[in-house]
């Protein structure tokens, strides 16, 4: 039983690592992993796209579903669709961010499994809270 528990913990760690690995390969060239609110003003000129912690927070806040499992499913579904088909019609970033950065290019070469893993990692890894203060 102890062995099974350790295997499950190891597998869940690998799944999180896979999402981070996909993020590093596909997203990190434009999106910073995390920018704290007090650092944003001094770093905003060097950014190519909004930081991922802010994107995740905005998506989670704008998709209003009050049951956690359904909310998670809806946000992950949105992220997967948006990665492949970004559009001015249904972006969820701040209007100023879209005016500054535009809409991201489509990432169409990810497999369904990679898109799912990345979207789950983004959902699970970032909280809905505002930028960290300090």
Secondary structure, 3 states (H helix, E strand, C coil): CHHHHHHHHHHHHHHHHHHHHHHHHHCCCCCCCCCCHHHHHHHHHHCCCCCHHHHHHHHHHHCCCCCHHHHHHHHHHHHHHHHHCCCCCCCCCCHHHHHHHCCCCCCCCCCHHHHHHHHHHHHHHCCCCCCCCC
